[in-house]
C-alpha cells in the first residue's frame, strides 16, 4: 500500500485528506488524518446513514488499519518537514 495523494490544511481537527493505493492498484478515496486527544489517527471513509450516524464504507482488520495509520503519519510528517 502507498499514499497516492495527501492534501494538508486545517479543517477543524482534520489535518489532511488522503487517498490510499493498494498493491492491486485500486485507489480508495476519502481517508482523513485527524488530530485527537491522543495524537494523530486515521478516519476511514464513511457515509451518513438514514439513522443520521456515520458508518465506515471501507472495512479492514486491525493489522491493515495499523499499517494505514503508520503510512499516513509518515507521509504527513515527511512532507511537513520539507
C-alpha positions, 0 to 999 in steps of 0.5 A, a space after each residue: 500500500 502507498 499514499 497516492 495523494 495527501 492534501 494538508 490544511 486545517 479543517 477543524 481537527 482534520 489535518 489532511 485528506 488522503 487517498 490510499 493505493 493498494 498493491 492491486 492498484 485500486 485507489 480508495 478515496 476519502 481517508 482523513 488524518 485527524 488530530 485527537 486527544 491522543 495524537 494523530 489517527 486515521 478516519 476511514 471513509 464513511 457515509 451518513 446513514 438514514 439513522 443520521 450516524 456515520 458508518 465506515 464504507 471501507 472495512 479492514 482488520 486491525 493489522 491493515 488499519 495499523 499499517 494505514 495509520 503508520 503510512 499516513 503519519 509518515 507521509 504527513 510528517 515527511 512532507 511537513 518537514 520539507 
